Each structure stands twice: as structure tokens, then as C-alpha cells.
């Protein structure tokens, strides 16, 4: 059985959809992007990234309410159901998250995490509850740096940068906060190519995920993202992850704004 939470966290960082923004904001409120995830011929799960219909206001600052849901479906759900939820408040001007939560419900047990970010002290205050352990509660402090973003901030920061006239081989690198550590992560531009999607041949931009080699992803550039450009912006169509157990594939299922499905072609 695939360790779904480890896989999905990396895939989520590679979902670099870019859409037509509302005036004054980089991303449209009410945006929802859903992907179907497959392992070979088997439907493995779905992942949805969404933004609330309204902003969160704290003092003179505004924040996106970012929400991510990932769950197994079909046979994999019966064998070992997974329901993972992540949410955070992301600053609309610099993509820095001020608070976030993670709630995992997997066959092996439940795990909850709460994060509070202090950018004056450059620290994150973390509370974790791992209900599979005898003493589930753990509290730690994680040091941050100028290039560190959490899952939500990384996702939005990369979306804002990847359409800035990149040439093949050029990349963006940063530190992504995950659980209680910072990890190197980035994207490299691979140029244009044509792929078949939804019965059509379409021209797309190709990106490679850049992150440390691990047992889950045993080689460099293990994650590849193909992004459709539309009106000068773009939406990811296909993501492939070359893992130790084989290839896992994500395909765009639906892109909508405030419940209205958007036509891509």
C-alpha cells in the first residue's frame, strides 16, 4: 500500500495551476481545482485545492483561506481509506501563511497538527497529536528563513512565479515547511511540447519538480508537470510521479470558480 500522505504532499506542491485573477488579487476567490490520481490502471484517489469565496481580514492585512483535501477512492479506499485535510491563511501580498492546520485520517491512525507562524521572530510554533503513539502530544519550535513557505504558501508562491519568461533549464528554489522541518523544493522549466489530453493534442509547458532524493522518489526530477497556457496564464493538465513502486499519474478532472466549471479548450 502506498504511503498516501507522503506521496500526496509532494504532488500537492507540484499542482501549479495559474488562472485569471480577480482584479487586485493574484488568484480568483472561489477557485477550485480537482485532480484524479491513478496508479497504473487503478483509481487511487482525488485531490482538490480550493480558495474560499471571501478573504480573511486581520488588521490591515488580507489573507486567502486555502483548503486542500486528498482522499482515496474505490478499491484503495476499501483496502486502506485515507482522508487528509489541510487549511491555512495565506497573505495576499507575500504568500506567507500565518496559521495552518493538518488533519490526517488513515488506516494506521489519526494525526493532527496546528502551526502558528511568527515572522518577526522567524519561528513557527507547532503542536502535533499523533494518536498512534502512547504519548501523542508533541510541541516544537521551527526556525524559518526568508525563503521558507509552508505547503499553502509554496503552492501559491510558485503559481505566481512560473510565468515570468522562464527559459528551459531555469528554476525557482525555496524552502518548504512540512511537519516540523524545512525541505529544499523547487521547479525547473523544461520548455514546450505537445501531449494528448481529453482526446486532443495540446501544446503545454513542461516543469520538473526539484527536491531531495528519498525512498519514495529515488531519482532526480521524479515529478513532471505539464501546464496548459490559456490567455497568458496556465492550468496543469497532467502530473506524473516516478516513484519506487512505479508511476503515479494525476490528471485534471475539473477547474471551477464559485461552482462554475471553466472551459479550457
VOGU-3710 file (C-alpha; in Angstrom, 3 decimals, decimal comma):
1> xxxxxxxxxx> 0,000/0,000/0,000  1,367/3,402/-0,952  2,024/5,776/1,945  -0,559/8,181/0,616  0,267/11,166/2,829  3,951/11,198/1,779  3,040/10,967/-1,874  0,215/13,470/-1,813  2,264/16,157/-0,047  4,797/16,155/-2,891
11> xxxxxxxxxx> 2,113/16,037/-5,568  0,283/18,967/-3,993  3,418/21,083/-4,235  3,555/20,302/-7,947  -0,006/21,382/-8,757  0,957/24,724/-10,270  -2,329/25,870/-11,767  -2,481/29,551/-12,694  -5,794/31,170/-13,551  -7,313/34,512/-14,490
21> xxxxxxxxxx> -7,168/36,559/-11,252  -9,808/38,841/-9,824  -8,781/42,491/-10,114  -6,450/43,379/-7,244  -5,748/39,735/-6,343  -3,375/37,199/-7,871  -5,898/34,352/-7,566  -9,675/34,260/-8,035  -11,762/33,784/-4,913  -13,870/30,640/-5,025
31> xxxxxxxxxx> -11,341/28,826/-7,224  -11,402/25,023/-7,058  -9,069/22,606/-8,844  -9,721/18,847/-8,691  -7,365/16,092/-9,845  -7,902/12,372/-10,206  -4,938/10,247/-9,120  -4,226/6,809/-10,585  -1,670/4,065/-10,024  -1,386/2,060/-13,211
41> xxxxxxxxxx> -4,927/1,074/-14,185  -6,288/1,625/-10,671  -8,035/4,776/-9,470  -6,120/5,734/-6,339  -7,727/8,952/-5,137  -8,588/12,583/-5,698  -7,027/15,864/-4,575  -8,778/19,233/-4,505  -7,243/22,672/-3,897  -9,673/25,489/-3,244
51> xxxxxxxxxx> -9,898/29,085/-2,063  -12,791/30,443/-0,017  -15,240/32,870/-1,612  -14,086/35,704/0,669  -10,842/36,952/2,221  -9,811/36,764/5,873  -9,026/40,205/7,336  -6,577/40,648/10,213  -5,844/44,304/10,993  -4,716/45,979/7,771
61> xxxxxxxxxx> -3,783/42,692/6,066  -5,847/40,281/3,986  -5,449/36,530/3,605  -6,635/33,789/1,287  -8,358/30,907/3,069  -6,665/27,979/1,327  -8,088/24,475/1,690  -6,685/21,173/0,407  -8,434/17,815/0,512  -6,932/14,479/-0,547
71> xxxxxxxxxx> -8,618/11,106/-0,212  -8,562/7,584/-1,591  -11,398/6,203/-3,702  -12,611/2,804/-4,912  -10,551/-0,289/-4,096  -7,778/1,668/-2,404  -10,331/3,291/-0,109  -11,615/-0,145/0,892  -8,106/-1,518/1,478  -6,865/1,447/3,472
81> xxxxxxxxxx> -9,013/4,548/3,420  -7,306/7,932/3,631  -8,866/11,343/4,266  -6,313/14,152/4,541  -7,281/17,787/5,069  -5,089/20,897/5,147  -6,072/24,542/5,528  -4,248/27,810/6,060  -4,489/31,604/5,945  -2,084/32,892/3,267
91> xxxxxxxxxx> -1,113/36,565/2,986  -2,369/38,009/-0,310  0,764/40,135/-0,803  3,676/37,798/0,025  2,133/34,283/0,293  3,338/33,854/3,880  0,970/31,668/5,905  0,120/32,924/9,405  -1,761/29,863/10,716  -2,387/26,413/9,284
101> xxxxxxxxxx> -3,725/23,020/10,282  -3,286/19,475/9,040  -5,627/16,595/9,841  -4,810/13,082/8,610  -7,160/10,117/8,980  -5,524/6,963/7,656  -5,837/3,257/8,269  -2,879/3,262/10,645  -4,394/6,047/12,752  -5,011/9,770/13,064
111> xxxxxxxxxx> -2,605/12,703/13,149  -3,384/16,378/13,794  -1,107/19,419/13,592  -1,518/23,130/14,315  1,023/25,763/13,180  1,373/29,428/14,160  3,928/31,491/12,212  5,800/34,449/13,748  7,739/36,332/11,058  9,146/38,882/13,499
121> xxxxxxxxxx> 10,949/36,100/15,370  11,175/33,928/12,211  9,785/30,900/14,011  6,865/28,503/13,735  5,167/27,205/16,862  3,980/23,663/16,262  1,616/21,409/18,158  1,216/17,810/16,947  -1,018/14,974/18,094  -0,014/11,511/16,829
131> xxxxxxxxxx> -2,719/9,210/18,152  -0,770/6,067/17,208  1,750/6,772/19,986  1,467/6,212/23,737  2,237/9,892/24,363  0,647/11,580/21,340  1,284/15,251/22,107  4,417/16,996/20,833  5,234/20,710/20,773  8,246/22,146/18,938
141> xxxxxxxxxx> 9,564/25,416/17,519  10,910/25,516/13,953  13,229/28,271/12,713  12,272/29,954/9,443  14,190/31,948/6,825  13,336/34,442/4,092  12,818/31,656/1,528  10,623/29,419/3,679  6,945/28,830/2,925  4,523/26,219/4,183
151> xxxxxxxxxx> 2,519/23,892/1,907  -0,100/26,531/1,059  2,409/29,360/0,634  4,708/27,243/-1,537  1,817/26,309/-3,801  0,722/29,925/-4,269  4,226/31,414/-4,476  5,205/29,066/-7,299  1,961/29,742/-9,109  2,770/33,447/-9,041
161> xxxxxxxxxx> 6,306/32,995/-10,402  6,283/30,308/-13,063  5,002/32,551/-15,843  7,787/35,113/-15,714  9,543/34,413/-19,013  11,472/31,323/-17,921  13,860/29,638/-20,336  14,459/25,843/-20,419  16,774/24,837/-17,578  15,950/27,841/-15,378
171> xxxxxxxxxx> 14,422/27,162/-11,979  12,944/28,550/-8,768  14,213/27,186/-5,437  12,905/27,719/-1,907  12,471/26,002/1,476  9,161/24,300/2,148  7,974/23,774/5,708  6,481/20,305/6,261  5,600/18,775/9,656  8,473/20,129/11,759
181> xxxxxxxxxx> 11,277/20,600/9,210  12,285/22,716/6,215  12,928/20,933/2,913  14,554/22,174/-0,289  12,000/22,337/-3,090  11,713/23,977/-6,468  10,576/23,755/-10,073  12,663/23,694/-13,262  11,258/24,785/-16,616  11,618/22,151/-19,345
191> xxxxxxxxxx> 10,229/24,007/-22,362  7,187/23,435/-24,582  5,850/20,177/-26,012  2,590/18,621/-27,231  0,645/15,991/-25,301  -2,667/14,201/-25,765  -5,322/15,241/-23,243  -9,068/14,666/-23,293  -8,874/13,428/-26,885  -6,955/16,454/-28,156
201> xxxxxxxxxx> -3,340/17,285/-28,972  -2,465/20,383/-26,979  0,695/22,448/-26,570  1,827/22,692/-22,962  4,692/23,912/-20,796  6,747/21,255/-19,011  8,114/21,603/-15,475  10,216/19,303/-13,279  9,864/19,099/-9,509  13,169/19,607/-7,683
211> xxxxxxxxxx> 13,523/18,033/-4,241  15,927/15,694/-2,393  16,104/12,046/-3,459  14,267/9,804/-0,987  12,958/6,264/-0,620  9,655/7,417/-2,102  11,218/9,359/-5,004  14,540/7,592/-5,761  15,774/9,796/-8,612  16,119/13,441/-9,629
221> xxxxxxxxxx> 13,248/15,157/-11,439  10,892/12,378/-10,361  7,833/14,617/-10,712  6,900/16,170/-14,076  4,084/18,692/-14,597  2,503/19,634/-17,950  0,756/23,022/-17,847  -1,699/24,394/-20,405  -1,312/28,104/-21,169  -4,596/29,960/-21,516
231> xxxxxxxxxx> -4,825/33,708/-22,132  -1,271/34,206/-20,897  -1,901/32,131/-17,775  -2,000/28,380/-17,272  -3,611/25,333/-15,685  -1,828/21,991/-15,029  -3,282/19,145/-17,061  -1,106/16,174/-16,129  1,351/15,329/-13,361  3,469/12,160/-13,323
241> xxxxxxxxxx> 5,461/10,947/-10,332  8,134/8,299/-10,955  8,178/6,532/-7,593  9,940/3,461/-6,264  6,734/1,435/-6,648  6,071/2,705/-10,185  4,445/5,687/-11,858  1,564/7,549/-10,283  -0,381/9,868/-12,575  -2,597/12,870/-11,819
251> xxxxxxxxxx> -4,969/14,346/-14,394  -7,091/17,448/-14,155  -10,698/16,455/-13,501  -12,326/19,862/-13,097  -11,445/23,531/-12,806  -14,148/25,827/-11,457  -14,670/29,281/-9,959  -17,501/29,759/-7,463  -19,012/26,464/-8,564  -18,952/27,243/-12,295
261> xxxxx> -16,865/24,854/-14,401  -14,417/26,721/-16,649  -13,866/25,644/-20,269  -10,188/25,021/-21,100  -10,318/24,474/-24,872
//
